[in-house]
Amino acid sequence: MSTQSTRWGRWLTMVCWLVGVLMPASGAAHPAPFSYLDVRVAPEGLSGTLVLHTIDVARTLGLPDPAVLTTQEAVSAHLDGIVTLMTTRVAVEVDGVPITWVVDGARPLAGQDAVGIAWHAALARPAGHLAIGARLFPEDAAHQTFVTVYEAGSVAWQEVLNRDRVGADYYTGSRQGRLAVMRRFVASGIHHIAIGPDHILFLVGLLIPGGRIGRLLGIVTAFTLGHSVTLALATLAILSPPAHVIEPLIALSIVFVGADNLWIGARGRDVRVWVALLFGLIHGFGFASVLRDTGLPSGALGVSLFAFNLGVEIGQAAIVVVVAAALALLRRQRPQWAARVATVGSALVLCAGVYWFVERVLQGRA
């Protein structure tokens, strides 16, 4: 590495390299099963280096002796194979578009038994989202690729890719990076609502009894406030109840909504706002588990949290508009059917919640 910040940025990976070198080898064992990909982000493009161990390169190129790659002449003679190795087994996409690799040169790294490849890629506009993938030497189950991204000359992000984890995402600190985070996590929030029948059924159950638009908006707002609070708490690792507790409770919230709808007429009191607020707290923990699985960008945690929540609200609003409009139309044109639909619908919500509750309790004990 040529700069002081670069040397400090790779302290962890160099420690791992030394551990690998010092470990005793047996047979064809690899003394250091690591590669290093450095990516430097600039407004005009990307640049960086890829460092590969000579044993890995020689094995892939079919060279009998890795030691030949310790000379510049040998590296230059096999440059085409080395470049092909890099460009076919390492992938970098910028905002969904694969980069065009330009190799500036390759050289042996003295004392490291490694080959360093310098590269760059021009960009039409500043990068927002980098998708980095590497399967350099899949035949070696222990091989790892240490990825380091630099912005403004400093280490911005580090990740380790291996046989099981072959790709990772990085969002730059630029305006384009924040917009990329917004696009991804708004879409993720909408998608989660669309594929989450339990959340949809809970929301539908709240809307079935109907009411004035102000009342319905108050119910949805209470649900939003509830799940926003716990979504933030869980995402920031302040409070994270286990899934085997939360998932049955989400099902139980559906049971309660169905039962409450059936009892509203008897007790003449509508407590749906409080039900939405209380159980919204529980649903927020369910949203958080999905959000964590998507891979939160540590440098844009607040933006990703806001964007995901916004996506959830967009999906939720779409459900409210469709369901509320359909029920209102039914009440105007077929008032005698409306009461039956509310009763039958609430009973179905109740039964579905009971089914999910039993299923999730049993899964949690398995």
Beta strands, then each sheet from edge to edge (+ up, - down):
strand 1: 34-42
strand 2: 45-53
strand 3: 90-94
strand 4: 97-98
strand 5: 102-109
strand 6: 114-122
strand 7: 129-134
strand 8: 144-151
strand 9: 154-161
strand 10: 167-171
sheet 1: 5+ 6- 2+ 1- 8- 9+
sheet 2: 4+ 3- 7+ 10-
end
